[in-house]
Amino acid sequence: MRSLLSSITRRIATIAIAASVTLTGVGAPTSAGAASRDRLPVVRDAEIETMIADYVRPLLKAAGLSRSGVETVLINSNDFNAFVLGRRIFVNTGAVAFTETPNQLIGILAHEIGHLKGGHQQRLRDRLQGAQVMAIVAALLGAGVAAGGAAAGASGAVGAGAGIFSGGTAAAQRSILNYMQGEETVADRAAVSFLAKTGQSGRGLVETFETLERGSIFSSARGRNYLSSHPAPRARITAVEEAARRLTSYDRADPPALVERHNLARAKIAAYAGGMSDVRRLFVKDPLGLAAQYGDAIATFLAGGTASALRKIDRLIAARPSNPWFHEMRGEILLEAGRGKEAAASFSKAAKLDRSNSGLLKAEIGQALVVAGDGAKMKQAIELIQAGLQSDPINAAAYRYLAMAYARLGDIGRAELATAEGHWSAGSLTQAKVFAARAQGKLEPGSPAWRRAQDILAVKSR
């Protein structure tokens, strides 16, 4: 998860988001036009992605969405936020670090799945289209009144026209916001039902809402009334708590192993986001615990203390030899130190222990072999990276290493193609086309690789 450092981009990706898409979720803007960017910084980290996928899987099953191809995406942002977009659930790294227990994050994920189950995004698009019609009609009426008044020299009529302009827009906005408040309530109820079906507590969802309320995320900083996409905080919390106490195993605590896993993920985020100081602040109540030690090892590595970081991660491996992510981090440290052969061994151990069959881990083994530089291992490196990309094609870093491997074998055409596909996966269509054109000039016309380059060239720019 090196991408959490702005100066290190080996494991960061971006995905293009259409400016007209509406976001629905906890803490999300009411419309992409209000606060979205053309690209979202996506963090690729096998450990955290696997944890969130494990949290989401039973909830999707409870919602009847387990076969609907819903994906979870981790966003590089310290803000607390989660939202849905299409068939994806986006989760900020800040939401993982912010939640003190697995159940708190699981509750928020259940809420987002409630939006997916209810089809709220499509319905909101329909509402927005209706609101646009309302605003256009009001504008036309206002323009007619204003034009008539101006022609007649009636200043009052011109003022009335301006009032219809603003009034029509405000009515449309109120209609949308009232609708969104209702859908937030529906998502809350759905979340509680999913938690109940999976035998989990609803306490975490309540605790998160209470913390958000104290942080004034739902309310105005000065206490003034204002238009909000969410119901009144206290009323919302009370309703969720009543339902959670009635329907879920409210006092059920998270299993200790799950709490440890959650805290390890939080430690990793803290180390990459703010270094040693953030790790210490996050685990001030348990400075010698496993999670604090993990964060300390990562922070030491990021500060340049390779030897010390290896000693610290080796102690963690001795304590939890079956934890794949400790072995993966050991591989990261060795890879950064240029010790590719040793890194490949650590990544291989991690992949054997990983029950999720992560494509990222498979690709990392191959990437380490590329760094090792043994020409006899380049074909094996290519096979491993391609196997990782087959199950996880959105991995820009893997394409870069794949290009390096092909280049070392003297296959420049496929090296150019791998670079083109890396730019494609990162959403850089212009650069993808540049390298696809270069690749075609070096590949056999009509070959599978040549056709893949042609596919990229045939796509029209947005």
Secondary structure by P-SEA (a helix, b strand, c coil): cccccccccccbbbbbbbccccccccccccccccccccccbbbbbaaaaaaaaaaaaaaaaaacccccbbbbbbbbcccccccccccbbbbbaaaaaacccaaaaaaaaaaaaaaaaaaaaaaaaaaaaaaaaaaaaaaaaaaaaaaaaaaaccaaaaaaaaaaaaaaaaaaaaaaaaaaaaaaaaaaaaaaaaaaaacccaaaaaaaaaaaaaacccccccccccccccccaaaaaaaaaaaaaacccccccccaaaaaaaaaaaaaaaaaaccaaaaaaaaccccccaaaaaaaaaaaaaacaaaaaaaaaaaaaaaccccaaaaaaaaaaaaaacaaaaaaaaaaaaaaacccccaaaaaaaaaaaaaaccccaaaaaaaaaaaaaaaccccaaaaaaaaaaaaaacaaaaaaaaaaaaaaaacaaaaaaaaaaaaaaccccccaaaaaaaaaaacccc
